[in-house]
Amino acid sequence: MENVVTALVNIFSAANFMYLIAGSVIGLIIGVLPGLGPTFGTALVLPFTFGMSPDSALILLSAVYSCTAYGDGITSILLNVPGGPGGVALTFDGYTLTRKGKAAEALGALVGSSFVGGIVGVLALMFIAPPMAEFSLKIGPAEYFMLAMFGLSMVAVAGKGDTAKGLILGCLGLLFSFVGIDVITGAERFTFGSTFLEDGLSTVSATIGLFALSQVFILAEEGGSIAGEFTLVTKPWSGIRATIKYWYVTLRSSILGVSIGMIPGIGISTASILSYIAEKRISKNPESYGEGNIRGVIAPQASSNACVSGELIPAFALGIPGGATAAIFLAAMTLHGLRPGLSFFSTGGALVDTIFMGMIMAQFVILFFGLTSTPLLAKITKVPNAILVPVIMALCFVGAFAVNNYIEDVIVAIVFGVIGYVMFKNKWPMQCLVLGLVLGEIAESNFHRAMQISGGSYGIFVQKPISLVLLISIVAILFWTYFGDVIKAKLKNA
Amino acid sequence: MNTASGANKKKLSNMLFTAAIIIVFAMVLVMSFSLSKTAGSVPRLISIVGIILSVISLITDSKKKDGKKEGNNADSSENQGVPFMKTFAFIIAYLVAMVVLGFLVSTILILFLMTILMNYKNYKVSAIFSVIATVMLYASFKYLFYVRLPIGILFELFL
């Protein structure tokens, strides 16, 4: 209880409250810019946190993360242009409602369902992550290795329709993570004699390049402005009643979102689309979906905002990120000397509660801003790319430089920016590369530790029950991803 | 016709990217043999798996029928903005300028030139925007977040 009081005092300190508001505004601005989602937002803001205290840093990132997920929905509804990966399902009914002159109702439902989804997600994080972290005490290097491999196997699922490409990028990310001094042997690997590379490739610079700098190329290429010639219609003060009326839709979609978020590699786009499909299947009038059913807005948005916190559960508890954005959170925690796992919850004290309270407060800020400033936010999409692009470029440069005050980090960001651009153009699943990059060190160091414990026997990975269950799950996931469609087709024909 | 050629271009670019990844995997594989058994075993395994997957992907892509599937959004060259190579050249110029001239001068210059490059015709607005945006970035990073920004080789010589 003492910690909660301290947390509340911390939250309402001038600095933290300012970061909460600033993070929310930045998140909303990034959210409404189509194509720029939560990963872009958190990657861009991460360098700003270097000089902050850990609680301020995580509050700022949480606010950006949550508000971007909400902002993504605004352009989906108003312009039929998904603001980010979580906004695709919102275009189905959200934009139809706009075309029917019911944009206000849709925007109100967006705010309401975001708020409820966000609160459910943070509560799940508060109550699931600590026991999960305690469970982490029971797992050794073999299980940790398998957990990392489980996370990596999910890149096959994240590859969505292109499993091989997802796995290739997962492997490539792993190789990038091996650059530098090997933690086990102390040997230099793939450094080409460069002292800069001895410390390894910075995850922060790499993610800034992949998700933010790549957008510089894309937006510059598109020219014009993001909204083009669309007319904006915004009156956000309605639709909340619909969220309350369909409280069961909001709640079950939120729970689905948290559950999906906890599985590494899946992310908010799947969460929102699955919730939409689930609601459509359950509904007595499935044909009304796509024709402007308000539940088609509530379900995907509640799910995607709940998924945001769901992704953080395995990251906080086990150090295994649920997605690319959670990987950036992990990088932020490491930068600020925080170690995920049981020690984070047992010794973190008021800091942990401050972070959770900050995340809850971010939901209230969404509610406030959502109901008051949506028309203004929507106008951002009219800002010419000629103004946006140079600002994003400068932010990326400063962000990458701020990692270690090395210009080489900017070069790393540029290289990854080009890779990100090529992957975007060829529709390769970028998030798989980041998962590989983050999980590489965890996987390799625990593999070697497990082999040292077992005296060089691979049997250790099948002798321990948790490890064996994870191994079977990995094989099942890979098998189903590769052959699932063939099996389904054969069953259908039979 | 345009759609088909756009799809071909995309297919080719996809295959070239896969080929580039194979080269990276192959390089890592070769380099891993010069490492000790412990340090080199995992990179070796990953690069072999990567090569196998990339070759499978390359074969699958080469068998895809031209103009099919990719045809829907085949051509991004219809965009009226700045081509990739120009933006890339600008980014490199910004990097060099930042090293030589430091953050403040290089950012003001690059922001102004980039807006002009992107066909923003109002030079006055562009100039004012460049100065204000740069000063805001500089002030927020330096005084709010305590991040050191590059001074530039030229200014280091005089300071």
Interface residues (C-beta under 8 A of the other chain):
Chain A: P47 F48 T49 F50 G51 M52 A164 K165 L167 I168 C171 L172 L174 L175 F178 D182 I184 T185 A187 R189 F190 L213 V216 F217 L219 A220 E221 E222 G223 G224 P384 N385 A386 I387 V389 P390 V391 M393 A394 L395 F397 V398 F401 A402 N405 I407 V410 I411 I414 G417 V418 Y421 V422 M423 K425 N426 W428 A443 E444 F447 H448
Chain B: K10 S13 N14 F17 T18 I21 V24 F25 V28 M31 L35 S36 T38 A39 G40 V42 P43 I46 S47 V49 G50 L53 S54 I56 S57 T60 S76 N79 Q80 G81 V82 P83 F84 K86 T87 F88 I91 I92 Y94 L95 M98 V99 F103 T107 I110 L111 M114 T115 M118 N119 Y120 F129 S130 A133 T134 L137 S140 F141 L144 F145 Y146 V147 R148 L149 P150
